[in-house]
Amino acid sequence: MSGATREMTQRVSTAFEAHFGAPPEVTATAPGRVNLLGEHTDYNGGYVLPMPLRGLGVAIAMGRGGAPGGIEAWSDTFHTAETRAITEGREGRWSDYLLGCIRAEAAAEVAEQGLRVALITTLPMGAGLSSSAALEVACLRALAALYGRAPSPVEIAIRARSVENDFVGMPCGIMDQFASSIGDPGNALFLDTRNLDYQPAPVPADHGFAIVHSGTSHQLTEDGYATRVAECAAACEALGVEMLSDLGPDDLGRLAALPDLLGRRARHVITENRRVLDGLEALKAGDMVTFGRLMSESHASQRDDYDITVPETDALVEAALAAGAFGARQTGGGFGGAVVILAAKTAIEPLGATLVERQPGARLLAIT
């Protein structure tokens, strides 16, 4: 356990005891993630290359108690308490993520005994660093510990994604939950989201990434994300394939038969899948110049073919490249959030500081 994780665990234990008057029975943590390559490919059955984050995540403390069927939830981050019933549905509140996990994993136990939960997060909301997936994974880990179960990390990722899809109502792929549950903080993780084959992809020690918030937050449950999912489904139907990841670079010529918008959506997925595979090989070879170029090409594809960047993230990417970064791209589901920037280890911290100084509203979230 890292020092930052240990501190989060202590903080959430203290918050639980302060709010509920007794120490928690169990605690659990899960990291957020930054996505290096592979945006909007996961729900298309494609490849992704995320990196779990050191020191940025969610910590949860739990204990049985309270009214039968009741869930008393306290967020030390939001400084708010919410009380939910195990029989409730989603209501658009932060506690929906907790409730969805608890309903899926421990509905019978909570109906009899009640449950108390405290959480903290060191992940900024709306930055595209997967705070929701980290919350789900941490909650499922805590429930497993509390009730004596032993799901595998892959099972936790699958269940967390199901909660987000089926209870919260966000039609995401499995990348975020998988990275949070399985990945090694500080190193990339290659994942084939169709069959869940994965392998670690270590980052050379002499290079680093800066994560800079653009100042514009996003909310993935807004229409933009679901619209992209629907557009990809429409492109699949028009092309006669199950998923866009059935297609490869040799199929790009087929896109001319599609309406322009659907053709651009499909082109992004096809080319992004190729960039992830090329990026994995670049990491293995220690070729960070090529990896940086692929990151920048990914951003251009998000901007021109997938229409999910915003002026603030575009400006940050341009400024980073002008300042000497090897590559930069918007990370996360899009429509705002953060940019991830690649540079030599010796240059990454001053480069991040320069961008924050020059770009209105930008703030440095992490160096990794």
TAHU-V337536 format. One record per residue. SS is DSSP state (h for helix, s for strand, l for the rest). OMEGA is omega in radians with two decimals (999 if undefined). Layout:
# TAHU-V337536
SS:OMEGA
SS:OMEGA
This chain:
# TAHU-V337536
l:-3.14
l:3.11
h:3.13
h:3.12
h:3.10
h:3.13
h:3.09
h:-3.13
h:3.12
h:-3.14
h:-3.09
h:3.06
h:3.12
h:3.13
h:3.12
h:-3.10
h:3.13
h:-3.07
h:-3.02
h:3.05
l:3.10
l:3.13
l:3.12
l:3.04
l:-3.12
s:2.98
s:3.08
s:3.10
s:3.02
s:-3.11
s:2.88
s:3.13
s:2.93
s:-3.13
s:-3.08
s:3.10
s:3.08
l:-3.09
l:-3.14
l:3.04
l:-3.01
h:3.11
h:3.02
h:3.10
l:-3.02
l:-3.07
s:3.11
s:-3.12
s:3.12
s:3.08
s:3.02
s:-3.01
s:3.03
s:2.97
s:3.10
s:-3.09
s:-3.11
s:3.04
s:-3.10
s:3.02
s:-3.09
s:2.98
s:3.10
s:3.10
l:-3.09
l:-3.10
l:3.06
l:-3.13
l:-3.11
s:3.07
s:3.09
s:-3.05
s:3.12
s:3.05
s:3.09
l:3.09
l:-3.12
l:-3.09
l:3.13
s:3.06
s:3.05
s:3.07
s:-3.11
s:3.03
s:-3.10
l:-3.11
l:-3.06
l:2.96
l:-3.12
l:-3.10
l:3.13
l:3.14
l:-3.14
l:-3.13
h:3.06
h:-3.10
h:3.05
h:-3.07
h:3.13
h:3.11
h:-3.09
h:3.10
h:-3.09
h:-2.95
h:-3.00
h:-3.08
h:-3.09
h:-3.13
h:-3.12
h:3.08
h:-3.12
h:-2.92
h:-3.00
l:-3.07
s:3.05
s:-3.03
s:2.95
s:3.11
s:2.94
s:3.04
s:3.00
l:3.10
l:3.07
l:3.10
l:3.06
l:-3.12
l:-3.10
l:-3.11
l:2.97
l:3.08
h:-3.12
h:3.13
h:3.11
h:3.10
h:3.14
h:-3.11
h:3.12
h:-3.14
h:3.14
h:3.06
h:-3.14
h:3.11
h:3.12
h:3.13
h:-3.08
h:-3.04
l:3.00
l:3.12
l:-3.08
l:3.07
l:3.08
l:3.07
h:3.11
h:3.10
h:3.11
h:3.13
h:-3.13
h:-3.13
h:3.13
h:3.11
h:3.11
h:3.09
h:-3.11
h:3.14
h:-2.89
h:-3.13
h:-3.12
h:3.08
l:3.10
l:-3.03
l:-3.08
l:2.94
l:-3.00
l:-3.03
h:-3.01
h:-3.12
h:-3.13
h:3.13
h:-3.11
h:-3.05
h:-2.98
h:-2.94
l:3.10
l:-3.10
l:-3.14
l:3.08
l:-3.14
s:3.13
s:3.05
s:-3.13
s:2.92
s:-2.99
l:-3.13
l:-3.11
l:3.13
l:2.94
s:-3.11
s:3.07
s:3.08
s:3.14
s:-3.06
l:3.10
l:3.11
l:-3.03
l:-3.10
l:3.07
s:-3.13
s:-3.14
s:2.97
s:3.08
s:-3.04
s:3.09
s:-3.10
l:-3.03
l:3.10
l:-3.12
l:3.09
l:3.04
l:-2.97
l:3.11
l:3.01
l:-2.94
h:-3.01
h:-3.10
h:-3.14
h:3.10
h:3.12
h:3.09
h:-3.13
h:3.12
h:3.11
h:3.09
h:3.11
h:3.10
h:3.09
h:-3.13
h:-3.13
h:-3.10
h:3.11
l:3.11
l:3.13
l:-3.12
l:-3.12
h:3.11
h:2.92
h:-3.07
l:3.09
l:-3.11
h:3.13
h:-3.13
h:-3.08
h:3.13
h:3.14
h:-3.05
h:3.13
h:-3.13
h:-3.11
l:2.91
l:-3.02
h:-3.07
h:-3.13
h:3.09
h:3.12
h:3.10
h:-3.13
h:3.14
h:3.10
h:-3.08
h:-3.12
h:-3.09
h:3.12
h:3.06
h:3.12
h:3.13
h:3.12
h:3.13
h:3.10
h:3.12
h:3.10
h:3.12
h:3.11
h:3.10
h:3.14
h:-3.13
h:-3.07
l:-3.09
l:-3.05
h:3.02
h:3.09
h:-3.14
h:3.11
h:3.10
h:3.13
h:3.07
h:-3.12
h:3.08
h:3.09
h:3.12
h:3.14
h:3.12
h:3.05
h:-3.11
h:-2.95
h:-3.09
l:-3.07
l:3.03
l:-3.11
l:3.06
l:3.09
l:-3.11
h:-3.11
h:3.12
h:3.07
h:-3.12
h:3.12
h:3.12
h:3.14
h:-3.13
h:3.13
h:3.13
h:3.11
h:-3.13
l:3.05
l:3.09
l:3.06
l:-3.13
s:3.12
s:3.13
s:2.95
s:-3.13
s:-3.13
l:-3.03
l:3.06
l:-3.14
l:-3.11
l:3.13
l:-2.96
s:3.04
s:3.06
s:-2.97
s:3.14
s:3.07
s:3.02
s:-3.07
h:-3.11
h:-3.06
h:-2.93
h:-3.11
h:3.09
h:3.11
h:3.11
h:3.13
h:3.12
h:-3.13
h:3.14
h:-3.14
h:-3.00
h:-3.05
l:-3.13
l:3.09
l:-3.10
l:3.04
s:-3.12
s:-3.11
s:-3.06
s:2.93
s:-3.12
l:999
